[in-house]
Structures are given as C-alpha cells and as structure tokens.
C-alpha cells in the first residue's frame, strides 16, 4: 500500500510504501480497549498508605496490668482503638493495579489505531522534519497552516513521529500546547488515541516494524 508524502505547504512531493502489517490492520476496538486499560493501570503509582499497628511507634510494653485497675484490658498502645495507634483496613502502598498484556497484543492494538486513523485521513506523511525549524514559533505557525487551524488552535492536536536521527524537533515542540513529538519505537496506545492528527516523517516508517511496546510498572 502507498500513501502521499507532503511538505509543510501541504503539497504532494511524492509517495511512500507502507507496510501492510502496520497500516493495513482491521479495527479491533476490544483489543484497543484492553491495551489502553493495561497501559494506564501499569503506569499507576500507589501513594495512599496508612500505618498498621506493626508500623507505628511505641507500644513496647503493656500500658497497665491486666487486672485490678478497674479499666479495660489493653496489650499495646499500637492498637487501632488508641489515638495514635495503627489504622485497620486502610489503604496500603503495596497494592498492585498492574494488568498483564503481552507485547504482541499491545503492538496489534497500536497498529489497529494507526490503520483506522490512516483510513480517516488523520495520519499523514511528511518529507522531513529535520532541520526545518529552529524556533518553537516557526513550528507552531507551520502546523497551524498545514492543518488549516484557526488562531485559537482549538482543532490543533498533533503527534509528530520523527526520524531517529532527528533530535531538534523534540526540543522545539515541547512548549506548544496539544503538540507532542516522539520516535516511532516509543509510540504507545494512549498517545496515538489522544492526539487527533499524527504526522509521520517518512524516514521513520521502517521503525514501525521494530516497535516494542514497554510495560511500565
């Protein structure tokens, strides 16, 4: 399969051959949903934590003798019944929300989204990004012109997929709202779904076959 290659004036400057295994997949919403949930869950960091009776300080000895005081018997001030004691049934930082999904499934979900966006004309290919821009403002104007976005840029939502040799674009694009840049090998399901338009540098296309989605824990 082939696709048109554009410059930043949105002029067709050539064509590029696309791997069918990446951009010719059927839409699989169930797989995409499973991959997205696993990706978000595996990135979740548990911070809520309360101390149990084994973690609070104090309680080295019995507060008072068992009998003869007229008071209720207690064995330790670490008890949840005491102020400053341990908390029972509270949130614990050892909770694990991660979900298992193998790399083949995650890669399949990613390819499914790319194929759907390509058929909807939300994936386009650029001749080059390397050396085109030296300032953030230049890139911002070029993207708005390319996508025919208005001044408020409400419809400007772009993920730039750059060639592995292109390092400048990451620094230039990072301060533009709703714009992100990434290398093909670092693509993830959430990012591909999040951004409306995906602009891919043609030299990065071979990298799509080498995508190895990472499971973040």
N, C-alpha and C positions, 0 to 999 in steps of 0.2 A: 504494500500500500504506500501511497505517496501523499505528501502534503506540501502546500505552498510555503515558501520562505519569504518573509517580509523584511524591509528595512524600517527605520523609525519614521519614515514618511508614509508608511503603510503601502509601499509599492512592492509588487511581487518581483523579487530578484532571482528566483529560481525555485527548484523543488528539491525535496529531500525524501529519501526512502525510509519508511518507518517499520520497525519490527512488528509483525502481526501479533506476536505473543504478548506484546506490551500494550499496543494501541488498538488491537482488534478483538478485545475481550467482550463477552456479553455482560450486561449489567446484572450484578448479583447483590441486591440490597441486604439480604440476610447475612452474607459474608462480610459486607462493609460494616454493618451494624455491630457484628461480633468483634471485628478487628478494632473498631473505634472504641468500644467499651473496654476492651482489654488494654488498649494503649493508654486510655485515661486512667484506668484503675491502677496500672503498673507504675504510673507516674505519681500516684497519690502518696503524700508523706503524712504519716500519722503524728500529730503533735499533742493531741489531747491526752493527758495522763494524770492520774491521781495516785498517791502513795497508799499502798496497802499497809496492814499492820506490821508486816515484816520490813517495811522500808522507813517508817517514821522513827525519829529518835526517842530515846527514853525507854522506860519500862523495864529497867534492869532487874527490878525486884518487885515483889508483891506489895501493892500500896499499903495494905494493913493486914493484920492477921485474919484468918478465915472466920473465927468465931469470937464472940464476946464483946464486939464493939457496938452491936445494935444496927450496924449498917449492912448494906447488901455486899455479898462477897464479890471480890474482883481479883483477877490474877495479874493484870497488866494495864498500865495507862495507855498502851498502844491499841486497846480495844476500840472498835468503831463507836462504842457507847460513850466514849470520853471525848471532850473537846480537845482537839489537837491529836487525836488518835487516827488510826488508819481509816480509809474510806472503803466501804464494802460495795462491790458491784459497780464501781466507777469505770470510766474509760481507761484503756491501757495502751501504752505505746507499742506493745508487742503484737497488736492486731495486724493481720496481713490481708490486704484487699486485692492482692495481685491475682490476675487471671492468666491461665495458660492458653497460649495460641501459638501454633508453630509458624516458622518463618515462611513456609510455602503458602499458608493461608493468608498471612498478612501481606505478602507480596501480591497474591491474587486479588485481594481487596484493593490494593493500591492501583494495580493495572486496570481493574474494573472501573474505578473512578476516572482515571485518565482517559479511558476509551469513551466513557459516557460524555465527559467534558469535550473531547475532541469532536464527537458527533454533534454536540450542541454549539460548536464553534467558540468554545471558551478556552480552548488550548490552541495557541498559535506559535509559530516558529520564527525566530529572528536570525538574521545572518550573523550578527555578532554583538556582544555587549562589551567586549574587551577594548579598552582604550577610547570608548565612545564619549565617556563623560568624566569630568574631573571634579564637578561640584554637585551637591545634592539638588540644588535648584534646577540645574540643567536636566537631570534625570526626571525630576518631578514634572517639568513642562513637557518633556518628550513623551512621557507615559500618558499624560492627560490628552495630548494631541493625538497620540496613537489610538487611544480608546475613545476619543471624542467625549471626554469627561468635561463637565461644567466646572466653573471656578470653585464651587463648594466641594467638588470631587466626591459627591455622595455615592457615585457608582464606580469610584476608583478603588478597586480591591484586587491587588495583583501579587502573584507569587512569581518571582523571577528565578528560573533554573539556569544557573550559569555553568560554563565550562570549568573543569577542574583547574585550568591554568589561569583563570580569571579571578584575581584576588581583590581588585579595586572596587568592584561593584558591591561587595558586601559592606564595605565601609561607607560608601556613598549613599546607599539605600536605607541604612538603618534608622535614620531620623525622619523618614517620611511616613506619616500615618497610613495604615492599611496597606503598606508595602513591605514585602519581605523577600529576601533572596537566600537561596540555598543551592547546594550542589545536588545533582541527581541522586547520588548514593546516600544522601542524608534525608531524602523525602520521607514523610510519614503521612499516615492516613488523615489525621486531624488537620494538618496544614493544607493538604490537597482539597479537602472539603471546605475549609474555612474561607479560602480566597476564591472569588468569583472567576477571575481570569488567571490563566497560567501561561506565561511567556517563556518559551524554552529556546535557549541558544542552540543552534543546530549542531555545534561540535560536541554538545553534551549528550546527544542521543545514544551513542554506544554505551554510555554509563548506565542507562536504564536497565539493561540486561544484567548488570552487576549489582543491582540494588540488594542490600542485605538488611532488611528492617531490624532495628535493635529493640529488644525488650527491656524497657527501663524499669529498674526495681530500686 
